[in-house]
Amino acid sequence: MAHKYEEVAAGIRESIAQSMKPHDALPSERELMAMHDVSRMTVRKAIATLVEEGRVYNVHGSGTYVGSADIFSKTPKLTSFTEDMISRGAVPSSRVLELARVEAPESVAVALGLASSEETTHIRRLRLADDVPIAIEDVYVPRLVLDLESLNLGASLYEQLRLAGHEVFRAEQEIKAITLSTQESQLLEVASGEAALSVTRVSSSRRGHLIEFARTIYRADRYTFQLAVTRDEK
């Protein structure tokens, strides 16, 4: 038997499919509570489910709106770009820009706790969804974790790390706004100097070993981050 919030989510999905367009506003929480005869908590859980699916998005202080196929929303779950795109019905692909065994740059060495001379496997890729450029990704993995010779560019990096005994379990991320360089603008096929989102991620394994440093630049017009926060009880 389906939970109440799943029934509410199904009802909203049906309404979106039948009569709503991208960026149309959903009824308010109070209206949805009355329409489905459920509590506010149930409505919020249903909305959270739809946000996670990428079907709707929230605008703080304004409301909830129908998502667009042109905009990909990222929830706080630790997932790869490939998993994100597939979950939203898009076909992911990559174009390798650089692939090399390099000494860890200073910022990478500090983040991963490596000696400055320690070698890493460096992958720089253009990430696409349905053949549209979405992001530029730079990944550094310690050579002892995954060497260049063992890398399969046709397979998921996270799956290869898992099979090598280094499953990505936890990550700390920093998100900030940046202005694209000329080269980055050309790769992402946007006007020079456009705004973008830069996400720096340091990932660790279940054993607490630092195994990945990644910096990804996302087109701000095609990618958003959805975060749910709560206020601590006093």
N, C-alpha and C positions, 0 to 999 in steps of 0.2 A: 504493500500500500504506500502510495506516494505521500511524502510529508506535505504539510500545508504550504510551506514556502515554495516547494517544487510546483505545486498546482498554480500558485500565483505567478511564478516565473513562466510557466507554460501559457497562461492566459495573456501575459504581456507579450510574449513571443508571437502569439497568434495575432494580437492587435497590431503589432509592428508589421507583420507580414501582409495583413489585409489592408491596412489603411494609412500607414505612417511612412514618412520619408526620412532620410538621414537628417539629423539635427532638429527634428521635431521634438517638442517637449513632451515628456510623459506626464500623466496626471500626478498631482502632488501625493505625498505619502498619505495625507488625510483622505484624499479621494480614493486612493487605492485600498486603504483600510475599509472604507465604506463599500466599495464595489465588490470586494472579495470577502467581506465580513471576517477580517482577521486583525491581529494585533499589529502595532507599529513594528515590533521586533520581527515579525514574520515578513512584513513588507520589506524591511531593510535587508533581511537575509536573501529574499528573492532578487532584490536589486543588485546586491553584492554578487550573486551568482551570474546575473546577466552582464555585469561589468567584467567579471572574470572571463566570460565568453567573448567579450569584445562587442556585444550587441548594443550596449548603452554606455554612456559615460556621464560622470558627475561634474557639475560646475559649482564650486563652493558658493553658497549664498544665493544660488539661482535655481538649481533643480537638476533633473536627470533628463538626458536627451538621447535620441536614437543615434547609434553609432553609424559611421560611414565606412564603406569598403576602402576608401582612400586613406583612412587614418587607422593605424595599428596602435592599440593600447596595451601597455605592459603592466601587469599586476606584480605585487611584491614576491610572487613565487620565484624560486630559483630554477629557471628554465633557460634553455639555449635559444638562440635566434631561430634555428630550424624548428624547434618545438613550438615557439610562439606563432610562427607563420602558419604551420600546419594546423594548429588549433583554431586559426581564424579562416581556414579555407583557402589560404594562399599557397602558391608553389614557391618554396625557397630555393635559392641558388647562390653560388658564390663565384667570384672571379679573383684568383690569386694575384696579388700585386707584388708581394715579396715573400720569399721563403728562404731562410738561412739559419745557420748555426752561428750565434753571435755572443759576444761577452755581454753580460747583463748591463744595460744602461744604469746609471747611478740610482735613478728613482725606482727602477724595477728591482735592483739589488737590495735597496733599503726595504722596500715593501715585502719582498719574499725572504728577507733575512739571508741573502747570499753574499759571498765574497764578490768584490767588484770584478774580479777576473773570471768568475765562474760562468760557464757557457750555458746558454739557453737556446731552445728552439723557438724561433720567431716566425710568426705567420701574420702577414698583413693581407686582408681580404676586403673586397667590396661585396657587401651583402645585398641581395636583391629579393624582392617579392613579386611574383608574376612578371619577372624581367624588368621591374622598376627599381632603380637604386634606392636603398633605404638607409644604409649605414656603411661606415668605414671602420673596420675592426683591426686592432693591433693586439696580438696575443703573444705572451712570453711564458714558456713553460720550462722549468729547469731541465737540462739535458738528462740528468739522472732520473727524472720522472718520465719523460718521453723524448727519445732522441729523434733527430730528423730522419734517420734511416728507417725508423719504425713507423713513421707518420703515413697515414693513408688519407689523402686529401678528399677522397670520395666518400669517406665515412664520418660520422659525428665525432668531433673531438672529445666531447664528454664521454661518449661510449668507449672510445679508445683508452681514455684515462681510467675508466671503470675496469676494463678488461686487463689493464696493466696493474691493477690493485690500488689505484689512486682515485677512487670515486669522489667527485666534487659533492660536498655535503653542505658547506656553509660558505657564504660570501659576504663581504662588506663592500658597500657601494657608495660612491660619491657622485652626485649629479649636479652639473652646473651648466649655465648658459655660456656659449662661446660664439664668436663670429668666424665663419668659414674662411679659410685661405683660398687663394685663387685655384690652387690645385685641387683642394677638397671640393670646392664648388663645381669644378668641371667633372670630377668623378661622380658627384651626386646629382649632376644635371640640374643645378639651380643657379640663380644669379650670384655673381661674385659678391662676397660680403654678407650673405644671408645668415640669419641666426640659426644655431643648431644646439643640440643637447649633447654634452660630453659626459659619458658615464665611465668612471674608473672602478674596476672591480678587482678585489683580491680574494681568491678562493682557497679554501682549505679542505682537506679530506676528513673523514670520520675520525682519524687518529690525531687530527689537529695540525697536520703538516701543511705548510703553505705550498700550493702546487700550480697556481695560475695567477698571472697578472694580465689584465685586459683593459684596454682603453677603447671605447666604441663611440663614434660620433654619429648621431642620428639626425636625419632631416627633421627639423622642428615642425614642418608642415605635414609630415606623414607619420609621426610617431609621438605618442604621449605616454606618461606614466601615471597610473592610478594607484593612490596610496590611501589606505584606511588607517585612521589614528584614533586613539581613545585617550581620555583624560584620566589620570591617576586619581583614585579616591583619596581624599584627605582625612 
